[in-house]
Amino acid sequence: MTEDFGMRVSVLASSSSGNATYIETPQHHILIDAGFSGKKLQALMQSVGRDLKDVDSLFLTHEHTDHSKGVGVLTRRYPDITLYANQLTLEALPQSIGKLPADQVQVIEPGQTMSLGDLDIEAFAVSHDAAQAQFYQVHHDDKAFAIVTDTGYVSDHVAGTIRDADAYVMECNHDVEMLRMGPYPWPLKQRILSDTGHLSNEDGANAIMDVIGTRTKRIYLGHLSPHNNIKALAHITVANMLKEQGLPVGRDFDIYDTDPAIADPMFTV
């Protein structure tokens, strides 16, 4: 009998330039997104003592290249990897991904749950300017880990779906004033600030306050923009907003930063 060590997670990297998260249980090794080259993904995996050849499933959130860049090379190089995504996302993948092996692709639509042995992966739609962006909550035994980035807002439905998870990756893409004063052209700024854009630090904090529960122990701040945010600013903004509402930051749960190029240490959910 395989010893159940729980569900282990590493946010391999998270920013506007690339995203990937690794999750393992005794029976499965999965990635959520592969927004890097195969070489970079392998280096990130090895930095936490793991190897891409052991990955059996890749769940894609949407077609934007900071989430999908490595999808083609991974599925072609590793025939044991099954790619899961919704149909509109698969149809919208950029040509640079190349041809996907048809027998390694399975469709999972928003609202569906994929059961893989000791894992249940729950897909939910978010509001983003992609063909059909969806993110995932991963369940193992009585533990839940949820990722929510690349959304202009967190709907009541999404909040209800992911409420009281044990750990989160929550988007804190930008500081609003940094974005407004920054180098981006105005149409791009409008897109980011829109309901189909990205969560600001304040938006992320408000979403956390809406979903956090007594089970929650870890919150990772993800998908930071290198041009419109600073890691320390996102952290202090979220921490202060939560503390102002009397939430026990640093006691019942902790806030962690993510990095665009360095994997977070593996943790057990």
Sequence and secondary structure as in RCSB ss.txt:
>XXXX:A:sequence
MTEDFGMRVSVLASSSSGNATYIETPQHHILIDAGFSGKKLQALMQSVGRDLKDVDSLFLTHEHTDHSKGVGVLT
RRYPDITLYANQLTLEALPQSIGKLPADQVQVIEPGQTMSLGDLDIEAFAVSHDAAQAQFYQVHHDDKAFAIVTD
TGYVSDHVAGTIRDADAYVMECNHDVEMLRMGPYPWPLKQRILSDTGHLSNEDGANAIMDVIGTRTKRIYLGHLS
PHNNIKALAHITVANMLKEQGLPVGRDFDIYDTDPAIADPMFTV
>XXXX:A:secstr
       EEEEEEEETTEEEEEEE SS EEEE   S HHHHHHHHHHTT  GGG  EEE   SSHHHHTTHHHHH
HH TT EEEE HHHHHH  GGG    GGGEEE  TT EEEETTEEEEEEE   SSSS EEEEEEETTEEEEEE S
 S   HHHHHHHTT SEEEEE  B HHHHHHSSS HHHHHHHHSTTS  BHHHHHHHHHHH  TT  EEEEE   
TTT  HHHHHHHHHHHHHHTT  BTTTBEEEE  SSS    EE 
